[in-house]
Amino acid sequence: MPGAGRLAVRPAEMRAGAPPAGAAPLRVWLGFAAMSLGMFMAVLDIQIVVTSLPAIQQALGIDADLMSWVQTSYLIAEVIAIPLTGILTRIFSLKYVFALAIGGFTLASIGCALSGGFASLIFMRVLQGFCGGLLIPLVFSAVFTLFKPGLEQAIATSVAGVLAILAPAFGPIGGGYITHHLSWHWLFLVNVLPGIASLGAGLLTLPAAERQMGLLRRLDWLSLAAIGGGLAALEIGLKNAPDNGWLSVKVLALLAAAAVLIGAATRRRNPVVEFRLLRDRTLAYGCAASFLLGASLYGAGYIMPVFLAFVRRHDPLEIGGIVLVTGLTQLLTAPIAVLLDRYLPPRPLAAIGFAGLAVGVAMSAFQDVNTDYDQMFWPQVVRGCFMALCMLPLTRLSLGPIPLGQVSDASGLYNLSRNLGGAIGIALADTVIFGRAADYADKIADLVRSGAPEAAQLLGMLPDDVPAPDDAVGMMSIMDAIQDAGVTLAINDAWLMFSVITAAAIPLLWMMGPVRKNPHRN
């Protein structure tokens, strides 16, 4: 009998948006696990590499001012790939897009490890980032195309969401371990065995669906070029904004080019990215909330290692051990989040999640120069407890009402929103930290010269250790401490900013309108 042993969903049904028939069999869960592993490796790769850029720079003899492109090239390619997932899924089907993505990611990882110079490494990072970018929305769209609404989708969403957040948490300690004990090549080779396993399992277990290769002939290549160029300009503009200034000619030109190109892509008759889906009020506000969540998660995940590295002088392995608290908390509380998402209304549950996350972020806004693991423990626990409650119900609210035939496009927009929010969050963090640290340092130096008692507290010193205002040599000896205190206060401002950004998502949940049930689903 044709198709025996496969998921009992006809290809035409999957395109039309019919719900899966019956409970998903074990092989489909195995296929989804393979997809989730691939996504985990793609997200992990970003953090695991950034911890060891100096080792790569030294080994390949790359100029220091070029090293940031090792990360930037990956992120630009990733953000271009994410919204293309929908059209590629319609052309090749979920199964074969995943196979191409994980296969390309694995081969590119090998290519990165074999790179002998800057140009070859950047080329392979672009390919790696593009393939990795496809894996993220593929997993979230698979939640709704492979599983029934209810408990199955809640479990699948939890697995995808927790892995997407756990990867950045485990990245620093993984990169630190590899840096200490292995060569830089293993930063990329670590992807090979999981990639091969994911590819094989996906081909064997994921359900097949009819491919629509004819869509390639009707593909709007101008729309494709416009959306790719626009997103690349946006990412480069955000990267340069903290250093050059948000109102600099270079940054304004890049952001204007991004707006023009993306605007042109949306006006094409057959755009490769279905921005028209944002006319759906629920999806539009869901993407806005996802944007704010991305800004908070990526921004907070960025400033914590900055503090530990520049103020506390910890090495990558030590930083990884400290930030691991967040990831372990998420892992332990994920089953509770799944149960709550199963039985409680999604909107108030998401509101509780965002409120709790905002509190957890704000708890870190009172650090001093002596803050370390013990003081960071409980804020991380609070954040870890509420992260899943932000992601699970928000994903269900945003993508649940979308017909299955459009869920891949909607998933691309939803994940693109989160990644763009993350890019802007990191740019804002850099702007706040490096824009205010020097001013705070000057104010602290003035406090020391005036003999103010609060200077000792800001410097983390005993009052007797603070030099006298007229002691020039003593003032020089504490300049590093003054700089550290200035950076700490600026980072505290960034924590408060991200707390406000997180809380701003709560009113968006009520602006989404009534919670709708998709008529095409059970």
C-alpha positions in Angstrom: 0.0 0.0 0.0 1.6 3.4 -1.0 2.8 5.5 1.9 2.5 2.6 4.4 4.3 3.3 7.7 4.2 7.0 7.2 2.2 9.6 9.1 -1.5 9.3 8.1 -1.6 12.8 6.5 -2.0 13.1 2.8 0.3 15.6 1.1 -2.7 17.6 -0.3 -4.1 17.9 3.2 -0.8 19.2 4.6 -0.8 21.9 1.9 -4.4 22.8 2.3 -4.1 23.2 6.0 -6.1 20.1 7.2 -5.2 19.0 10.8 -3.1 15.9 11.4 -5.3 12.8 11.6 -5.0 11.0 15.0 -2.2 11.0 17.4 1.3 11.4 16.0 3.1 8.1 16.0 6.5 7.5 17.6 8.4 7.9 14.3 7.1 11.5 13.9 8.2 12.4 17.4 11.6 11.0 16.5 11.7 13.1 13.4 10.7 16.2 15.4 13.4 15.3 17.9 15.9 15.2 15.0 14.8 18.6 13.9 15.0 20.0 17.4 18.5 18.7 17.7 19.5 20.4 14.5 18.0 23.7 15.7 19.8 23.4 19.0 23.1 23.0 17.3 22.4 26.0 15.0 21.6 28.3 17.9 24.4 26.8 20.0 26.9 27.6 17.3 26.5 31.3 17.7 27.5 31.4 21.4 30.1 28.6 21.2 32.1 30.4 18.6 31.9 33.9 20.1 33.7 32.8 23.3 36.8 31.7 21.2 37.2 34.4 18.6 40.7 35.3 20.0 41.9 31.7 19.5 40.6 31.7 15.9 42.2 35.1 15.2 45.6 34.0 16.5 45.4 30.7 14.6 44.5 32.2 11.2 46.3 35.5 11.6 43.2 37.6 11.1 43.3 41.3 11.8 41.5 42.2 15.0 39.1 44.7 13.4 37.9 42.0 11.0 37.1 39.4 13.7 33.6 40.6 14.4 32.6 39.5 10.9 33.0 35.9 11.9 29.8 36.4 13.9 28.2 39.1 11.9 28.3 37.1 8.6 26.6 34.2 10.3 23.9 36.4 11.8 23.2 38.3 8.6 22.8 35.0 6.6 20.6 33.6 9.4 18.2 36.5 9.5 17.9 36.4 5.7 17.1 32.7 5.7 14.4 32.8 8.4 11.6 34.5 6.4 12.4 32.4 3.3 11.4 29.2 5.2 7.7 29.4 4.0 8.4 29.5 0.3 11.2 26.9 0.5 8.9 24.6 2.4 6.2 24.9 -0.2 8.7 24.1 -2.9 10.6 21.2 -1.4 8.4 20.1 1.6 9.2 20.2 5.3 11.2 17.0 5.1 13.5 17.9 2.3 14.0 21.5 3.4 15.2 20.2 6.8 17.5 17.7 5.1 19.0 20.4 2.9 19.4 22.7 5.9 20.9 20.3 8.3 23.1 18.8 5.6 24.3 22.2 4.5 24.9 23.3 8.1 27.0 20.2 8.7 29.1 20.5 5.6 29.6 24.2 6.2 30.8 23.4 9.8 33.4 21.1 8.3 34.3 23.8 5.9 34.8 26.3 8.7 37.1 23.9 10.5 39.2 23.4 7.4 39.4 27.1 6.6 42.9 28.5 6.1 42.1 32.2 6.1 39.6 35.0 6.6 37.9 34.8 3.2 37.2 31.0 3.2 36.0 31.2 6.9 33.6 34.0 6.1 32.2 32.2 3.0 31.6 29.0 5.1 30.1 31.1 8.0 27.6 32.6 5.5 26.5 29.2 4.3 26.4 27.9 7.8 24.3 30.8 9.0 21.8 30.5 6.1 21.3 26.8 6.7 21.1 27.4 10.5 18.5 30.1 10.0 16.2 27.7 8.1 16.3 25.2 11.0 14.7 27.5 13.6 11.3 28.4 11.9 11.1 24.9 10.5 10.9 23.4 14.0 8.2 25.9 15.1 6.1 25.3 12.0 6.5 21.5 12.5 4.8 21.9 15.9 1.6 22.8 14.1 1.9 20.7 11.0 2.9 17.4 12.6 0.9 17.4 15.9 -2.6 17.7 17.1 -3.7 20.8 19.1 -3.7 20.3 22.8 -1.2 18.3 24.8 0.9 17.2 21.7 1.4 20.7 20.5 2.1 21.9 24.1 4.8 19.3 24.5 6.3 20.0 21.1 6.3 23.7 21.7 8.0 23.2 25.0 10.7 21.1 23.5 11.4 23.6 20.8 11.2 26.7 23.0 13.3 25.3 25.8 16.0 24.1 23.4 16.0 27.5 21.7 16.7 29.2 25.0 19.0 26.5 26.5 21.4 26.7 23.6 22.6 30.2 24.4 22.9 29.3 28.1 25.1 26.3 27.4 27.1 28.0 24.6 29.6 29.9 26.8 30.5 26.9 28.9 30.8 24.7 25.8 33.0 27.2 24.0 35.1 27.8 27.2 35.7 24.0 27.6 36.7 23.6 23.9 39.0 26.6 24.2 40.7 25.2 27.3 41.0 21.6 26.2 40.8 21.3 22.4 41.7 23.2 19.3 39.6 25.9 17.7 38.6 23.5 14.9 36.4 21.7 17.4 34.2 24.7 17.8 32.8 23.7 14.3 33.5 20.0 14.3 31.3 19.5 17.3 28.4 20.0 15.0 29.3 17.1 12.7 28.1 14.0 14.5 24.8 15.6 15.7 24.3 16.9 12.2 24.7 13.5 10.6 22.4 11.9 13.2 19.8 14.6 12.6 20.0 14.2 8.9 19.6 10.4 8.9 16.8 10.4 11.5 14.9 13.2 9.7 15.0 11.4 6.3 13.9 8.1 7.9 11.1 9.4 10.1 9.6 12.7 8.9 6.5 12.4 6.9 6.7 13.0 3.1 4.6 15.6 1.4 4.3 16.5 -2.3 6.9 19.0 -3.5 5.8 21.9 -5.7 8.9 22.4 -7.8 6.8 24.5 -10.3 6.9 27.3 -7.8 10.6 27.7 -8.7 9.7 28.9 -12.2 7.3 31.5 -10.7 9.6 32.7 -7.9 10.0 36.5 -7.8 13.7 36.8 -7.8 13.5 40.6 -7.4 11.5 40.2 -4.2 14.1 37.7 -3.0 17.0 40.1 -3.7 15.2 43.0 -2.1 14.3 41.1 1.1 17.9 39.7 1.4 19.5 43.1 0.7 17.1 44.9 3.1 17.7 42.5 6.0 21.5 42.5 5.4 21.5 46.3 5.5 19.4 46.3 8.7 21.8 43.9 10.5 24.9 45.8 9.4 23.3 49.1 10.4 22.4 47.8 13.9 26.0 46.4 14.2 27.5 49.8 13.4 25.1 52.0 15.4 26.7 51.7 18.9 30.2 52.6 17.5 29.3 55.2 14.9 26.2 56.6 16.5 22.5 56.0 15.7 22.3 59.4 13.8 25.6 59.0 11.9 25.4 59.2 8.1 26.5 55.6 7.6 24.0 54.1 10.0 21.1 56.3 8.7 22.0 55.3 5.2 22.0 51.6 6.0 18.7 51.8 7.9 17.1 53.9 5.1 18.3 51.3 2.5 16.8 48.5 4.7 13.4 50.3 4.9 13.3 51.0 1.1 14.3 47.4 0.1 12.0 45.7 2.6 9.2 48.0 1.6 9.8 47.2 -2.1 9.7 43.5 -1.3 6.4 43.7 0.4 4.8 45.5 -2.6 5.7 42.8 -5.1 2.8 40.9 -6.6 4.2 37.5 -5.5 6.5 38.3 -2.6 8.8 35.5 -1.3 7.9 36.6 2.2 4.2 36.7 3.0 4.2 40.0 5.0 0.5 40.2 4.1 -0.1 37.6 6.9 0.6 40.5 9.3 -2.8 41.8 8.4 -4.0 39.1 10.9 -4.2 41.1 14.1 -3.3 38.2 16.3 -0.1 37.3 14.4 0.9 41.0 14.1 0.7 41.6 17.8 2.3 38.2 18.5 5.2 39.1 16.3 5.5 42.5 18.2 5.6 40.6 21.5 8.1 38.2 20.1 10.3 41.1 19.0 10.3 42.5 22.6 11.0 39.1 24.0 13.9 38.7 21.6 15.3 42.1 22.6 15.1 41.1 26.3 16.5 37.6 26.0 19.3 38.4 23.7 20.1 41.7 25.4 20.1 40.2 28.9 22.1 37.2 27.7 24.7 39.6 26.2 25.2 42.0 29.1 25.7 39.3 31.8 28.9 37.9 30.2 30.1 41.4 29.5 29.9 42.2 33.2 31.5 38.9 34.2 34.3 39.4 31.7 35.1 43.1 31.9 34.3 43.8 35.6 34.8 40.4 37.3 37.6 39.3 34.9 36.3 35.7 34.6 37.4 33.5 31.7 35.0 31.9 29.3 34.7 28.6 31.2 34.0 30.4 34.5 31.4 32.6 32.8 29.7 29.5 31.3 29.5 27.9 34.8 27.8 31.0 36.2 25.2 31.6 33.4 24.4 27.9 33.4 22.0 28.5 36.3 19.5 30.0 33.9 19.6 27.1 31.6 19.3 24.5 34.3 16.4 26.3 35.8 14.6 26.3 32.5 15.2 22.6 32.1 13.8 21.8 35.5 10.7 24.0 35.2 9.8 23.2 31.6 7.5 20.3 32.5 5.6 22.6 34.8 5.2 25.2 32.1 3.9 22.5 29.7 1.2 21.5 32.2 0.2 25.1 32.8 0.1 25.8 29.1 -2.1 22.8 28.6 -4.8 23.7 31.2 -4.7 27.5 31.6 -5.8 30.2 29.2 -2.8 31.4 27.1 -3.2 35.1 27.4 -3.1 35.5 31.2 -0.4 32.7 31.4 1.8 34.6 28.9 1.2 37.8 30.9 2.4 36.1 34.1 5.4 34.9 32.2 6.3 38.3 30.9 5.7 39.9 34.3 7.9 37.3 36.1 10.6 37.7 33.5 10.5 41.5 33.8 11.0 41.1 37.6 13.8 38.6 37.1 15.6 41.0 34.8 15.0 44.0 37.1 16.5 42.0 40.0 19.9 42.2 38.3 19.8 46.0 38.0 21.3 46.5 41.5 24.8 45.0 40.9 28.0 46.4 42.3 31.6 45.7 41.3 31.7 42.7 43.8 28.6 41.0 42.5 29.3 37.4 41.5 27.8 33.9 41.4 25.9 34.1 44.7 24.3 37.5 44.0 23.4 36.4 40.4 21.9 33.1 41.4 18.3 34.1 42.4 17.8 36.6 39.5 18.8 33.8 37.1 16.5 31.3 38.8 13.5 33.8 38.5 14.3 34.4 34.8 14.7 30.7 34.1 11.3 29.9 35.8 9.4 32.4 33.6 11.1 32.2 30.2 9.1 29.1 29.1 5.8 30.8 30.3 6.6 33.6 27.9 7.4 31.4 24.9 4.9 28.6 25.0 1.5 30.4 25.3 2.8 33.3 23.0 3.7 30.8 20.3 0.3 29.2 20.7 -1.5 32.5 20.6 0.4 33.8 17.5 0.6 30.7 15.3 -2.3 28.6 16.6 -5.1 30.3 14.6 -3.1 30.3 11.3 -4.2 27.8 8.7 -1.6 25.0 8.3 -1.0 25.9 4.7 0.4 29.3 5.9 2.0 28.3 9.2 5.5 28.0 7.7 5.4 31.6 6.5 3.9 32.8 9.8 6.6 30.9 11.7 9.2 32.6 9.6 7.8 36.1 10.4 7.4 35.2 14.1 11.0 33.9 14.4 12.3 36.8 12.3 10.7 39.2 14.8 12.5 37.6 17.7 15.9 37.6 16.0 15.5 41.2 14.8 14.5 42.1 18.4 17.6 40.4 19.6 19.8 42.3 17.2 18.3 45.6 18.3 18.5 44.6 21.9 22.3 43.9 21.7 22.7 47.2 19.8 20.8 49.1 22.5 22.8 47.3 25.2 26.1 48.4 23.6 24.8 52.0 23.2 23.8 52.2 26.9 26.9 50.5 28.3 29.6 52.3 26.2 27.7 55.5 26.1 27.1 55.9 29.8 30.1 54.1 31.4 32.5 57.0 30.8 30.1 59.5 32.3 29.5 57.4 35.3 33.3 56.9 35.8 33.8 60.7 35.7 31.1 61.2 38.3 32.6 58.5 40.5 36.0 60.2 40.2 34.5 63.5 41.2 33.0 61.8 44.3 36.4 60.4 45.3 38.0 63.8 44.9 35.3 65.4 47.0 35.8 62.8 49.7 32.1 61.7 49.5 31.5 58.5 51.6 29.4 56.8 48.9 32.5 56.6 46.6 33.8 53.7 48.7 30.6 51.8 48.3 30.5 52.3 44.5 34.1 51.2 44.2 33.6 48.1 46.4 36.2 49.3 48.9 36.5 50.0 52.5 36.4 53.8 53.3 40.0 53.7 54.5 41.2 52.2 51.2 39.9 55.2 49.2 42.8 57.6 48.6 42.7 61.2 49.8 41.4 63.8 47.3 44.9 65.3 47.1 46.7 62.0 46.6 47.5 62.0 42.9 49.3 58.7 43.0 46.5 57.0 44.9 44.0 58.3 42.4 46.0 56.8 39.6 46.0 53.4 41.4 42.2 53.2 41.5 41.5 54.3 38.0 40.7 50.7 36.9 38.3 50.4 39.9 36.6 53.6 38.8 36.2 52.4 35.3 34.8 49.0 36.5 32.3 50.9 38.7 31.2 53.1 35.8 30.7 50.0 33.6 28.7 48.4 36.4 26.3 51.3 36.7 25.9 51.5 33.0 25.1 47.8 32.9 22.5 48.3 35.7 20.8 50.9 33.4 20.8 48.3 30.7 19.1 45.7 33.0 16.4 48.3 33.9 15.9 49.1 30.2 15.4 45.4 29.3 13.0 45.0 32.3 10.8 47.8 30.8 11.0 46.3 27.4 9.9 42.9 28.7 7.0 44.4 30.6 5.9 46.3 27.5 4.9 43.0 25.9 2.0 42.6 28.4 -0.4 45.2 26.9 0.3 43.7 23.5 -1.2 40.4 24.7 -4.6 42.2 25.3 -4.3 44.2 22.0 -4.2 40.9 20.1 -8.0 40.7 20.4 -10.1 37.7 21.3 -8.4 34.3 21.3 -9.5 32.6 18.1 -9.6 28.9 17.3 -8.6 27.8 13.9 -11.6 26.4 12.1 -9.3 24.1 10.2 -8.1 22.3 13.3 -9.7 20.0 15.8 
